Structure formats: structure tokens, C-alpha cells
């Protein structure tokens, strides 16, 4: 586990106070910068030492064959792997002919700060070479939110004590050697080994542009750099180039106290259809725009962009400074993952690392987009446009499976299915309803029908057709969905998964309602009145199993009669899929991640308060959280049923998943969905935020450890501030003019105006049942607990998606 002492608890930044080369991989992920289009892992400026070199472009991938011991009909034949593209971060420094390398000489001081308001990574290093030369290095790095294709570095070197000759080599490097450990599949290694073929190279006095094309996927990309150099006295600047690298070298001599300052502008572009000259011109235009803005212009617009974001998204937490830092860290990285994807996929790791091959899953629509929709809805619209752009591939996939409509890919970069494991991949059809739900959520939160007309209606219609070809009515009229996998991948290929059934019913209703809103467009899609009636009939007849004897909902048809798992014998065997055969997991009452509990979160109107309390009591005792997607949902639902202190513990697990490396795989990239889940635990859990019949509803309640909670969301273009403190709940519209917002606060519909806020007493939330226990060894621990410092879950999230 990453040492928490490394990071002082500060509300608006993440600061690393010393450098540990043994933890470079985790730090490279935590301090990564991105805007959704360009992503830079936080490799040291000098390029070495590094753990996983990483420069990524959103959805820029290489194809590779998928391995099967025994293939079957309908299995996808090829996969996609995110490519580490041309690295423009490298600034090699030689001090009196000695390379600046933190492993040699004496590193007197080293600090890095990720600033959530400035959107920059700042690094300071105080270093003495083995020969005694002493320099202070300061670098500031950014990936621009305003200039989509631009990154920039300000690099300063100061001589200390003696006259010092400085040689700075700024580079572009393609086809960097991949990490040694890329898994057991040689096909992956082949895809990563020199994936870029050189196409063109052009050098200028102070920079260069390199063009490359992937071998298999045929994608063309360009990377370029330009420099502004400020140095005292005489200095030289020269550039040279080869197929896979370019270098601009600055040479000068510094007297004690003098500084060399270099601003490096880095531009990127890629396309699957445009010509090499067009991509080259795109890169050069990005560099020209960056140079025109200048360093101060880039940093100024970066802060302005983030100031506007925080006005709509900030969460304030008094009483728990650890969570305060963690939730802003999470919000910042979720923004980085989705801000400028612009019709390309938001990957499960964003652009922070190579985990999951850079694939997008249901995490995007299920966990990330709800946050973005309520804070920066334009980003959601672009993410949904990307999904809709894959509709033809989804139609083809459904046809291959012998189904109507569209079956969206379980894991993908370009829209084609890349999951080689049927039970936890294709059989998890719920992703289609998750996507439909994201379109519907966007419409409800924004009031925008344009996206629905543009592409959402087609997605709703085709997913509804899919459900009608999967589901069926029994002889009594009930509608069932058999042979599918819900969110819990330890209970696979089961009948009547409650989550899937409820989400499919919601999908069918949403499609029917959308067709009524847009009858002409629906007719163009071939939707008849009979189709709409059939969708509504199936949704109203959906079968939801219920165990009358136990008073709980079985997660799937017969789940409560499965054998019990021996949790006492599994204390040191998590994650279970690494220690137990799937055959045993599939037939026992053991749950990898929230499933029935997630159904209560997303489809809360389908359960009574008593049912929610009893279901929580039952499933808490059987859920082992072998996935990072679970703790946040358990936090939300435990808070709703009154287990506020338990919810607070789950909040810590979700929010600190990466900061404390709880799953021992932060090195491969951040868990973007879990970071969004920290926000969800606070806003939806303790804030009680829900959408109900086109109204926003709130029912706040706080645990003892949080004395004040304030959060901001967007609703129909308005910015709502909710503040819970001193026994009061206040809702206001700061900075708005001539707007009125209707919402439900607890059980009362109220009107909030720009001139008058609404205040009501904070209500206590009482639990109907005692606080439930968890499986042996899986109790959530909170930062500050005596056992937390020694926490060693001993798990890696090598789940079925690995």
C-alpha cells in the first residue's frame, strides 16, 4: 500500500514530499495529466528512471489477435490495445557533462504537486552531481483543457554555488520499450513491441514533427514540439531528427543564481481517415496556437476553465479532511478523463495507464457519466455520441448472436467487442440498459432533447428491440430474462437477475416514451404502435423474484437457495477468483460486487424502505468487494437505510482506492469509476440526491464524522448549491438570474429562486435494523482506524476484465 504519510492532507492539491523510486509506478498514475484527448503519465522529466512510460491519445489503439484455448461461434476474433504514443515529456539535463539522474549524486530535496485548481503538475528538485555541481530544477507541466491537442512544460534550471555548464536535450521519442511485465499473452507483447511505423519527419530550428502509423489498426498520428528559450548570455539552440526521435538541444553557461528557462509546447493529432499532410498540419496548427497563447495564456485559461468547473462541481467536507482531499482528487481526475474526449471512449483507467488495455466498459455510463452529467454535461453528450457512433457495430454484434436490435460491446476502444470471456463479457447484457439509462439521465438532468433526436432515440429503440428478443413471457404472463450475468460476476449466466430485469424494463419504458415524444422519427426507425405497446407490456410484466420466507429479493432467480460460502476459510484468499474455481463461485452465495444493492440504488422506486433495509442486511454479509465498483454503491445504500457510520467507512474505501493503492494495482492506472464513486457516496449517499419523475430530490443526513457537507450540481442549466450544516439544509442558486428551480427536499416540493434560498431542518435518518456485518476479513476500514496503517488487503483487481 502506498504510504499515506507521503501525501500531506491538503484540500486543493496532492503533494508528494519525497521521491521513492520503488513507488514510481503508482506516482506516475496518481500525478498523471490529461484532458480526455491527450494523457501524460507522470514520468520524471528526464525520462529515467521510469516504471511505465505512458503518453496516450484517446482511443488510439493497435489491434491484436485474441487468445482462445478453444474458440466458439460468436467469439470476437481481435482485440484492441491502447498505444503508448510518441513521448514529448522528455527533458534530459546534463550538468557539467553529468546526466541529472535522481539515482546518482545527491538528491537534496524533491517535491511534486498536482494542483486541482491550476490544473498543473509542479516539480522541484535540488540535486548535487557526483562531481559536486549543484542545481535547482523547477518544472511545471500541463495538458490544456482549452487547447485540446496541446501539452506544455516550463522547465527552469538554476545554478547554485558555482559556474555551471548546462545542456538541455528536449526530445520526442516514439516506440519506447514497453514494460517487461505485460502479462502472459505473447500477442499483447507483440502488439506493444514497436507498434508505430515511421511515415514522415520534419525539423525546424527550435522543434520537430514526427508522423507514425500503427501496423495493424492503420491509425495515423503526429506529435510535434516547439520551444521558447530564455538564457543569460550566449546560448545555442539546435535540432536534429530521425525516424523515431527528434531532439532540440540548448547549451548555455550559468553563473550562480542565474537560470535557464525553456518552455516546451507539445502538439498531437491522429486520424483513421485523414492524410499524412493533414495530420501534420493539424499538429503544427496546435503548436502555433499554443505559441500564440504563450505559457501565461495557457496557464491562465487552464485556471479559468477549472474555476468554472469547480463552481458546478465542488464538494466541501468539514470534519473529514482526508475525504475532502480525496473527493477533489477524484473529481479532478474524472474531469481529466472526460473533458475533451469528444466522441471517443472514456476508458476505465482514463488516460492514466495501460490497465485493461485502455478499454471502456459499463463503468463509463454507470458511474462516470452520472457525475459528468450533473457537473459538465457537454462532456456527457460527447461520450454518448461516441456510444451512438458504434451503433452499427452493435447491430452487427446482435445479429451474430442471433438477436434483434443492438448489443453494445462489453469492453472496447473502437466499438467492436474485445471481451474474450463470455460469462463476464457478452452475457452481461445489462450494459445495453446502462447505456440507455445514461441517455435518459442526460435528458432528465439537462432538459435537452437535441441529443435524443440526434442519436439517443435510435439507441433507445435498438436496445429495446434487443431486450424483446432476449426476454420472454411465461405461460402466466410474467416477463423473464434468462441466461445473463448481472454486475456480480461471481453469479454468472443466471436467470432473472433483478438488476438486469429492472434496468431492461426501464430501457423499454424510456424507449416507448421517447417514441411518443418523437413519433415521426420513431416511424423512420420502423417503430410501430404495436412495438411501443409490446415494450410497455413487457416492462409492466417484468418478473422480480422475492423470497417470502427470508423477506429479501434473491439477486437472481434461485440465489437464496444456493449453498453458503465458507467466508471464515477465505480470510487470506481475496480476490476469490485467484484462489477458487469459477464453478464453485457460480454456485454459492458469494458476491463479487454490489448487484441487488446496485439495483436498489439505480432503481430505488422498485423497492420499499423495509425491503431496502432487509436486502442490505442480507447482502452485506455476502459481498466481498473483489471489485473497485462496489464500495461506493454500498456507501450510498447503507447511508439511505440509516447505517451512516458504515457508509462513512465505505466512502473512505471508494475515495481512497488509488491514493492508498488499496487494490495494489494503481500502477496500471487509476480507477476512474471508483473516483467518481467517492463523489456519489457523498452526494447521493449523505446528500440523498436522486431524480424522481423529472424532479431532483434531496434527503440529506450526515454521519458523526462529517460536520458540514456542501455540494454543487447542474440542473436544467442552473447551478444548485446544497449546504448541510448546523442542523439545517439550505438550497440556493448562487450567481443565477431570473431562474426558479423546483425540487423535492425530503417529502416537500419547494421552489428555489435566485433571490431566495430554501432552508429546512436537517432530519435524522434512523436504521430499521442493526448495522450488518461483513464477510470475515472484508470489514471496511477507515483512514484513522488503528488497523488502517497496517492494512494489507493482499489483493489485486485481476478480475475477469484483466
N, C-alpha and C positions, 0 to 999 in steps of 0.2 A: 504494500500500500504506500502511496506517495505520502511523504512526511508532511502533515498539516502545518508543522511549525515553519516550514519553508515559506508559507504564504501568510503574511500579517493579515488580520481580518480588517479590511478596509472597504467602505461601501461602494466606491466607484472605480475600483481597479483590482487587478490581480498582479501582485508584485512578488517576484522571485528574488530572494535576498542573497543567494549564493548559488554557485554552479556545481552540480554533481553530474559528471559525465556518465555515471551509471543510470541516470534517470533522464537522459536526453530525449528518449522516445516519447515519454509521457509529456515532457515540457514542449516538445515540438507540436503536439496536438493541442495542448491547453492554450498556448500562445499563438496559435495559427490565426492568420488573417484571411478574410475572404469577402466577396460581395455576392456570391452565388454564381458568378461567371468565372472569376479568377480566384484561385485559392493558393496560399503560400503557407506551407508548414513552417514552423518557427525554427528552421535550421539556423545555426550560427552564421553570421555574415561571411565569415572566412570560408564557409563550405565544409570545413572539417574541424573537429570531429562531428559526425552526424550519426543518427541511428537509422532513420528512414528519410532519404531525400524525397521531397514532395513539392511539386508545383503542378497544379491541376487546372484544367478548363472544364467548366460544367458540361457533362455528357460527352466529353471527348474520350473515346474508348478504342480499344482494339478487340477484334473478335478472336475467339479460340474455340476449339472443339470441346464438347462436354464429355467427361469420362463416364462410362457405364460398364459395370461388370456384365450386365445383361440388359440390353435396351428393350423397350416395349413400344407398342404403337402409341403415337401421340407424344412421346418424349421429345423435348426440344433437342436439336442437334448441335447447336452452337451457343456459346455464352459470350459475355462482354466483360472486359476488364478496363477500369479507369487507367489512363496512361499518365505516368509522370512525364510531363512535357518539358520543354526547354526551360532550364533554370536560369532566371535572371537575378537571383538574390545574391550571387557570389561577389564578394568584395575582398579579394586576397590582399593582405597587408604585409609588406616586408619592412622591417625596422633595421636600418643599417645592415641590410642583406640577410637578416634573420627573420624567417616567417613568424608572424604572430599566430601562435597556436596555444590555446589555453592549457594544453597538456605539458607544455615545456616552459622553462623560465619560471617566473613567479607571478601568479595571478593575485594581485593585492586586493582587488575588490571586483565584484561582478554583480550586476543587478539588471533585471528586466521587468518592465511594467507594461501590462496591457491595460490601456485606458479606455473605459467603456463610453466616456463622453467625447473624447477626442478621436476615437477610432484608430489609434496608433499603437504600435509596439515600440517602446523606447528601451534602449540598452546602453549601459555604461560599463566600461571595463578599464581597470587600472592595472597595467602589466609592465613587468620588467623582464627584458630578454635575458637569456643565459649569459650574454656578453655585457649586461648591465645597462643597456639602453632602456629608457623609461618613457612610456607614452600613456596618454589617456584617450580612450576611444569612446565616442558617443555616436550612436546611430538611432535613427527614427525611421520606422517602416510603416507604410500604409498601403492598403488596397482600396481604391476610391469607390465610394457608393455613388458618386455623381458622374464620374468618368468610368463607364462600365469596364472598359478594356485596359485600364491603367493601374499600375502599381508604381510606387516611388520609394526611394531610400535617400535620406540625408545622412551622410557619413562624414564625421569630423575626427581628425587626429590632432592631438596636441602634444608637443614635445615637452618633457619635464626634465629640468636639471642640466641637460647637455644639448649641444647642437646635434640634430638627428637627420639622417637622410631617409626620406620616405619614398617607397614605391608602392603605389596602389594599383592593383590589377582588377578591374571590373569586368565580369565575364557573362556571356551566355553559353550555357553548356547543354547540349542535347544528348540523349541516350546515356544518362548516368547509370552506373551499375546498380541493379536492383538489390534490395536487402538479401542477405544469404538465405534467410528462412522465409521462403514463400509458400510453404506447405508441402504436402507430399505429392501433389499432382504435377508431373513434368510439363503438362500442357500449359499450366499457368506460368511456369518459369519461361517456357518458350515464347509466350505472348509478351512477357515483360522484358525479355532479352533483346535490346536494341530494336524497339518497335517502330522507330522513326527513320524513314528513308529520306536522305537529303534531296531537296528539289532545287533550291536557289540560295544564294548568299550575296549580300551587298554590304559594303563597308563605307563608312564616312569618317571624317576627321575625328569625331567625338562619339561614334556609335556604330551600330550594325543592325542588320535584319537577317534572320535565318528562316527559311521555309522548309518544312518537312511534311511527309505524308505517311500515314500508317500503312503497314504492309498488307493487312487483311481487310480492315474496315474501309480503307481508302479515304480516310478523312484528312483534309489538308489543314495545316496550322502554321501560323507565323508568330515569331517573337522578335522584338526589337528593343534596342536601348539607345538612349542619348544622355549626355552628361553636361552639367554646368560645373565648372571648376573655379574655385577661388583659392588662391595660394599667395603667400607673401613672396616677393622677389621673383626670380626666374623659375619657371617650371615648364615641363614639356607634356604634351598630350598626344599619344599615337594610338592607332587602332589597327588590328590585323584580324584575319578571319580564315577559317577552314570550314569543311562541310558541317561539322558537329559542334563547333565552338567559335566564339568571337571574343576578342579581348581589347579593351581600351585601357592603356597604361598611363598613369600620371606619375611623374617624378618631380620631387622638389626637396629642398633642404629647409628644415625648420629650426629656428633659434628657440631657446627655452621660452615657453609661454605662447609661441606662435602656433597657428592652426592651419591645417589643410581642410577645406570643406568641399565636398563633392556631392552634388545632387544628381541622382540617377533616376531617369524616367524609363519605365519598362512598359511596353505595349504588347498586347496579344490579340490574336484573331484566329478563327477557324471556321471551316465550312465543309459541307459534304457536296456542294454543288458549284461553288464559285471557283473561278480560275486562279492560278497562282499569282498573276499580276494584281487581280482584285484583292486577294488576301494580303499581299504585300502592301498595297496602297492603304488598306484598312489599318494595318499596323502602323504605318508611317503617319496616317492621319491621327491615330490615337496619341502617338508621340508628339506630334505638332500641337495637338490640343493641350496635352499636359505641359509642354514647354511654354505655351501661351499663358496658361493659368499660373505657372510658376509654383514653387514649393509653398509659398504663403497662400496662394489661391487654392491649392489642393487641400491643405490643412484647414483653411477657413471654411470651404464648402463641406468638408467632411464633418466638422463640428456643427455646422448649421443643419446638415441632414440629421445628425444624431440628436440635436436639440429638439427638432420636430418629432422625431421618433419617440423620444422619452416623454414628450407631452401627451402622447397617446398610449404609452405602454408601461410607464414606470410603476413599480410596486415598492411601497415603503413598508418596512417591517421594523417595529420598535420592540425591543426586548430580546431579540434573537439576531445579533449582528452576523453570525455565521450564515444564517439563511438570507439575510439582507444582501451580503456579498454574493452568495451563490445564485440567488434568483436573478440578479442583474447580470452576472456572468452568463447565465443560461439565456436570458433574453437577448444579450448581445450576440451570442453565437447562433441562436435561431435566426436572428435578423441577418447575420452574415451568410447563413445557409440559403436564405430565400429571397433576399432583397432584389437581386438583379439576375435571377435565373432566366427570366423572360422566355417562356415556352420551352424550357428544358427541365429535366428532372431535378428534384431536390432529393439528394441521396441520404441514406440512413446516417452516414457519417458526415454529411455536408461535403465540404472540400477540405477536411482537416486530416485525412489519412486514407490509406488504401483498404481499410476494413470493408468486408462484404463486397469487394471488387468495385466499390463505388456505386452499388445498385440502390435503386429506390424500391421501397416496399409499401405496405399499407400504413406504415409508420407516418408517412407524409400526410395522407388525408386524415388519418385517425388522430394524430397527436400534434403535428406541427401546424397544419393549416387552421385548426380552430384558434390557435394563438394569433397567427398572422391575420386571419380574417377580422379579429377584434382589435387589431393594433395597426396593421399596414395592409389593408385589404387589396390594394393593387397587386401586391406580391402573390396573394392567393389567386387572384384572377389569372395571372400568368401561369402559375403552377397548374391550374385547372385547364387552361388552354393546352398545356403540354399533354396532359392526360387525354384530352379530347383529340389531339392530333394523332394519337395512337389507336383511334377507334377502328380504323380499317384492319389493323393488325389484330385487334381484339376480336373483331368479327371473324377473321380467318381462323383464329385460335378456337373460337367456339365451334366453328364448322368442323375443324379437325376432331374436336371432342364429341361430335355428333349432337350439338346443341344449337338452339336458336340464339339470336341476339349477339352479344359481345362478351367475351371472357377476357378481362384485362390481366396482364402479366402479374404474377406474384412477386417476382424480382426481375428488374430490368434496368437498362440505361436508355435504350432506343425504342422501347415499346414491345420488343419481342420477348417471349418467355425465356428466361435463363435459369429457371429452377430445375435442377436435376433430381429432385426428391419429391415424389408425388404426394405422400400424406401431408407434409407440411408446406407444400407448394400449391400445385394445381387444385388439390382437394380443398384448399382454404378459399372457397368461392366467396367468402364474405368480403373480400377485397372489393368486389364489384359494388356491393351495397355501401361500403365505406366511401368509395369514390362518389357514388350518387348522393350520399349524405353530405359530403363536402360541398357539392354544388348547391344543395338545398340550404345548407347552413350559410353559405355566402349570400344567397338571395335574401334570407331572413335578416341577416345582420346588416346588409348594405341597402336593401330595398332596390337593388339594381336588377332589372330584367334583361338588360342588354346582353349579358353573358349567357343567360339562359337561351335567348334567341340565337345567339351566335353559335353556340356549341353544346350548351348544357342540356337542352331538350333532347337532342339526339342521344346523348349519353344516358339520360334517364330512360328513354324509350328502349334502347338496346339492352340495357341491364334489366329492365322489366321483362323483356322477352326472354332473356336468359333464365330468370327465376321461374317463369312459367314453363320452361322446358325442363327445368330441374325438379321443381316441386310437383306434387300431385294431390288430388283429393282422394281420401279413402271412401269406403262404402257408406260411412256415416256423414260425409261432407266435410270433415276436417282436412286442412291442407298441410301436407308434410314435406320436408326436405330431408332426404336420406343420403347417407354416404358422403358426408362432408366433414371438414375439420374446422373447428372454431378457433378463437385466439389461443386456446390451450392446446399446444402441440403435443402434450402428453396424453391426450384423448383424441385420437385421430380416426378419421373415416367413420364417423358415428352418425346415428340418426337423430333428427330433431334437436340439433344444437340450439339452445334457446337464443343465444346471441345472434346466430345466423338467421333463424326464423324471424325474430323481431326486426332485424335490420332489413331483411328481404321484404317484409311487409311494409316497412317504412318506405323502401325504394319503390314498391308498387304504388303506394298511395301518392308519393311525390310525383311519379311519372303520370299518373292519372290526373292529378291536379294541374300539372304543367300542360298537359294536352287540352284541358278545359280552358286554361288561360290563353292558349295559342292554337285554336282549332285549325286554322289554315296551315300552319307549319306542321302540325301533327298529321294532317291529311297528306302532306307532301312526303312524310316519312312512312306513309302506309298504315297509319293507326286508324282503326275503325271505332265506332261507338261500342261495338261488341268487345273489342280489345280492352277498352277502358273499363267496361263493366266487369270483365273477367278478372282484371287486375284488382279492382276493388273487392270483388268477391273472395279472391284468394287471400288478400290481406286481412279481411274480416274473419276468415275461417282458419287463420294460421294456428297450428297446434302448439301450445305451450305446456309441456309436461309439468305436473305438480305431484309431489309425494304427500298425500294426505296424512299418512302416518307420522312422518317426520316434520311436516309443516314447512317444507322447503321446496324450491324448484330444483329438480335434477338438472345438472349442467347440460346434459343431453338425455335422450330417451330413457335409458335404464341406469344412469350413472350412480344413483344412490343404492343400487343393489350390487355394484361392483365390490370386490374384496377391498379391505383396507390395506394401506401401505404401512410397512414397518418403519415408521419415522425414527424411532429410538435407535434402530440399527443403521441409520443412514446419516448420522450426525456429521461424519467426516467424508461424505461421499457426494457432495454437491459440486457442480451440477449433476443431477442424476443421470442424464443421458450419456455422460462419460464413464459411468460406473455400472449401469444396468441396461439389459437388453430392452429395446423398444417394445417387444412383445409383452414384457412384464409391466411396463409403464402404461401401455394402452389399455390394460385390463384391470387397473386398480384405481382407487380414488386418491390419485395424487395429481396435483395441478401445477403446471409449469408457471403459469401467469394468469392474472385475472381474466375470467371468461364470463361466467354467470354474473360476477360482480361488475364487469365492464358493461354487460347488458343493462344492469340497473343504473349505471352511470349515464349511458348514452340514450337509453330508452326508459327513463325513470317513470314516465306516466303509466307504464305497463305493470307496475308493482305498487302495492300499498306500503305505508310506513312499517307495518308489522312484518310484512313479507321481507322487506329490505333488511330489517334488524335480524330476523331469523336466518336469512340467507348469509348475511355477513358472519354470523356466529358459526354457521356450518362450514363455510368455505375458508374462513381464516385458518381453521385447524388443518386444512388440507392443501394449502397453497405454499409452494416452496420458493417462489420468486427466482427461478433459474433464468429469468429474462429481465432486462432492464426496463421493460414496458409495464411492469406490474405495480411497483411501489406507488407510483403517482395515482393510479386508479384506486388502489386500496386506501390511500390517503383521503381521496375525495369521498369515497363511500363510508369510510369509518367516521369521517367528520360529519357526514349527513345523518348517520344514525346515532350520533352522540358520543362516540368514542374519540373525543377530541385529543387526548394526550397520545393515544396510539396513532392517530392521524398525524400528529406532530412528528412522531418518530419516522413514519413513512415519508413525510415531507423531506426530512433530512436525508434519507436514503436516495430519494429521487434527485434532489437538488445537488447532492454531493457525489453522485455517481462517478463523475470524472475528476472533480477536484481532489477527491481522496482515492481515486482509482479502485473503487470497491469491487469491480469485476475483473481487475487485473488485465484489462485489455485496452486501456485508454491510449496506449502506444499506437494502436492501429487507427485511431481517430475517435472523435467524441460521439457520445450517444445523443444525437440531436433530439430525438423524441423524449428521452428522459429529461433533458434540459428543459424542453417545453413542458414536461410533466411537473417540474417544480413550480412553474407558474400556475398550472392547472390546480395543483394541490392547494395553493394559497387562494387563488381567485374563485375557483369552483368549489373547493373544499371548505375553507374558512369564510370565503366571501359568499358562498351559496349561490353563485351565478348560474343561471340556466336560461334557456329560451323556451317559452311555452306559449303556443298559439299566437305566434308573431309578436309576443311581448317579452321583454327582458325581465327576468325575475331575480330577486336577491333575497337571501335569508342568512345574513352573517352570524357567525359565532366563533369565538376565539378560544384557543387553549390557554392554559395558565401562563405559559412561557412567552406569549406574544401579547404585548400591552396595547399595541396600535397597529392597524393594517389599513393602508390606503392603496387603491389601485385605480388605474385609468383604462378605459376601453372606448372603442368607437362603435357607435350605433346609428345607422342611417345618416352618416356624415357628421354626427355630433360627437364631441368628446365628453364622456361622462367621468366624473371623479366620485369615487365611493370611499368614504373615510369612516373607519370604525375605531372609536376611542372614547375613553371616559364614560362608558355606559351608553353611548349614543351612536347611531348610524346616520351619516349625512350624505346625501346625494346632491351633486351640483353640476353645472355646465360651465366651468370656468372658460373665459375668453370667447364665449359664444354670443351671438347677437340675434335677437328675434327668433329664437328656436324654443320649442317645447317638446319635452320627451315624456311619454307615458311609460311607466314601468310598474311592476308589482314588487313592493317591499314587504317582505313576509307575506301576509294574506291580503294586503290592501293595495289597490291600484291608486297610484299617485301621479301627479303632474309636476315635473321638474322644469323650471324655466331658467333662462339666462339671468333673470333678475332675482329669482327666489329659489333657494335650495329647499330640500325636504329633509327634516330631521325626525327620527323616531327612536324610542328607547331600544337598546340592544337586548335581544331576547336570549335567554339561556336555552341550550339545546340538551335535553335530558335523554339519556340512553334508556331504551326499553329493556335491555338485557345487560348482564355484567360484561366487562371487557373480555373478549375471547382470547384464547392462547393461540400460539402458532406451532407448527411442527418443531420438533426438537432441533435446536441449533439454528433456527431460522427466525428468531425473535428480532425485530428491527431495533438496532441500537442507534442512539442519537449522539451527535457530537457533544462531548461533555460528560457522557456516562463513563464511569471508571473503566469499563471493559473496552471502550471505544479505541483508546490509544493502542491497545494490543490486538485490535480487530484483524483477523486474517481469515477471510471467507474461504480462501483457497480455491476460488472458482475463477474460471474464465468463461466468457459468454460464447463458447463454441457450440452454439445451438444449431438447429437444423438449417440455419441460414448461412453457416460458416462454409 
